[in-house]
Amino acid sequence: MSRGYREEYERSLRDPEGFRAEAAEDLHWTRRWDRVLDDSEAPFAEWFPGGELETALQALGYAR
């Protein structure tokens, strides 16, 4: 059973890193990220530092 929009939205607010990590699993990474979020230099933050996406495959629809 899939979760509804409201439940997903609330989860994204409660657990932003877990929510995004789960969504990122659906993408094709040529190098997996080191961390989901690096906010060590707040207010600047970086999502999925160290990660590398295969954007050509994503655009063509060949990702998992």
N, C-alpha and C positions, 0 to 999 in steps of 0.2 A: 504494500500500500504506500503510495507516495504522499509526501507531506504537502499540505496546502500552502498557498502563498503567504498567508498571515503567519503560519508557524515558521516558515523559512525566514521571513523578514525578522521576526522576533529572535530567532536563533542567530541571525547575522549581527544583531545588536548585542546579544548576550555573549557570543563567542566569535568575534570577527576573524580571528586567526584560524580556528577550527573550521568555520564555515568556508573560508576562502581556500584552505588546504584541500578540503573535500572537493570543491569545484575544480581546483587545479589538477586533480587526478584525471580529469577527463581530457586534458590537453596532452599533446605529444611534446615531451621535454627531451632535448638532446643532452641536457645536463640538469639534473634535479637541483632544486634550490638548497641552500644551506640552512635557511630559516624561512619561516613564512613572513615574518615582519621584523625589520630592523629599525627600531625607533630610538636607537642610542644617541642620535643627534637631534632630538626633538627641538623644535617643532617639525623638523624635516624627517620623513620616514621613507623607507624603501620596502616595497612588497617583493617577496621572493628573490632576495639578493643571491647572487651566484648562479641563479637559474638561467637556462637558455632554452628558448622555445624554437621549434622548427616551424616558423611562420608560413613558409611556402606550403607545407603539408596541411597546415590549419586552413589556409585560404582555399586550397583545392578540395578540402573535405576528406582527406585521407587519414586524419587523426583517428585514434581509437574510437 
